[in-house]
């Protein structure tokens, strides 16, 4: 199993699961020991690189499209949760600067989401959840989760501080 595939399995099991999702929980520690591959490469940059890498679009095919359909706050057993519903363009846009544009749309719609921990959870979903669970209805961001930085957020399957106690 490649490091990327292992990361995909880990993220598919996490990412603030919706109750309708049925992916089994995966223990990041045991999954890492199963793989004989070296550790996964460093997490991708949160900001767009100066020059697009190979395979990245040089123009944004969705520049005139909204990337986020809507956001919705809920109060769950474990605390407040922001459900982020991407548009079809938000699920498909691979232009490097699109991530920052999508985050700006979230903050414009939900200003109280603007915190480092919430941004890291969003970036994790933008990069990894779109890859491994492209049809996940919403990306769930929780303000009560600790702000541990992007790399540690990815290592925690987008859920730093442990899995959702409510199973959502």
C-alpha angles and dihedrals in degrees: 000000000000121000089248091052091048090051090049091054091049094049093045088059093050134028097117095300119225114232089245092059114096103193109134118241114259124206106231092209096054093043091053092053093048091061117078089198122106118264117290115272119263115288116272120265114273093214123057115268118244091247123030114247124235111298094016116120116253092210129037109249089194098045092127095043131090112245097197120052096192145318129229131193118217131182110226134177091268096044143275119342131190113213110205115199112198122207120235086263089052090055093049108033110110097169106127096234093049091085092061090045091051091050089050089054090052093049092047090053096037111023094178089064090071103109133117094249094049090047091052091050090050092048090050090053092044093054104031111019091052088054101046102026105026094165098047102137096225140005109231120216121185123199091202092066114100119259100240100156130264099282094051090045090056091047087053090054090252090303109094113186094038138292123317109281089211092051092240 
